[in-house]
Amino acid sequence: MSNLLSYKSYNGTVEYSKEDGCLFGKVVGIKSLLSYEGSSVQELEQDFQNTIDEYLADCKNRNVEPEQPYKGTFNVRISPELHRNISVYAIEHGKSLNAAVEEAIERMVG
């Protein structure tokens, strides 16, 4: 079970404020601060979707490319030993290092 909302390739957190008695969250994976709230799960989901739609409309109106949360590239720091092991695995299996890492991640998260 995930505690993330998803809409149009964007993900957002779900948090609860006991003090305010409301649910709230923010869009993750982009630099822009996009937040939303609601007094029920349905309201939270609706405000999340409205926030994404408003963000995309604003970007279009300003002729600005909206931030994309997942571009398909990322840098990962690993130990030299693990780097060597995955490189050897890739060579032994006739794959690129990227393909071997992608395969390992796919196995882990499906």
N, C-alpha and C positions, 0 to 999 in steps of 0.2 A: 504494500500500500504506500502511495506517495503522498507527501504533504505539499506537493507543488501543483499549481494551476497551470494549464497549458492552453494556448490559443494562438493561432497563426504563427507557429514556430517560436513563440515567446513563452517563457516560464516565469511564474511568480510564486512567492512564498505565501504561506498561510500562518498567521500568528494571532494570538488572542491577548487582548488587554483586559485583565480583570478589573483594573481601576476604571476604565471607560466602558466596560461591558460590550466591547465590539471586537470584531475580527478585522484584521488589516494585513497588508502585505506590500511587497515591492517587486518589481520586475527584476530578475537576476540575469546576469550575462551580458549586460550593456552598461555603458558609462552613464547614460542619462538616468536621472532619478524619476522613476514612474511609480507612484504609489496609489493605493486604492483601499477602500474599507467597506464594511457592511455590518448590519446587525444580525444577519443570518448567512448561512453558506450560500444560498441563492443570491442574496444581495451582493456578497463579496465577489462571486463569480461574474455577476453582471457588471459590477463596477470595474473589475479587472478587464473584461472584454471591452467595455467602453473606453477605458484608459488606453488600451492598445489601439483601438480604432481611431481615437482622437490623436494619438501620437502619429500614426501613419498618415492621417489627413493633414495634420500640421506640417509634417515633413513634405508632403506633396505640395501643399500651398506655398511653402517657402522654397520649393524646388531643391530640397536637400535629400540626399540618400539616407533612409532610415538605418540605424545601427542594426546589424544582424547578430544575434547572440551566438550563433555557432557557424563559423566559416569553414570548419573542417580541418583547420590547422591549429596546432598548439605546441608549445615547448614544454618538455618534461625533464626535470633533473632526476637522474638515477645514479646509483653507485657505478663506479667503473667496472666492477665485477659483473653486475647485471647487464650493463651495456655490452660487455664482451660476450656474455652468454647469449643474449638475444641476437647479436651480430653473427656469432657462430651458427646458431640455429637457422638464421636466414640463409646463410651461405650453404649449409648442409641441405636445405630444402629448396634451393634454387629460387629464393625470394629476395625482394628488396627488404631493407630494414623496416621501411614504412609498412610494407605488407605484413611482415611478421608481427609488428606491434599492433596493427589493426586486427589481425587474427587473434592475438592474445586478449585484446580488449573485447572483441566480439564474444569470445568464449566466456569471459567474465560477466558481461552484462547482457549478452544475447541480443 
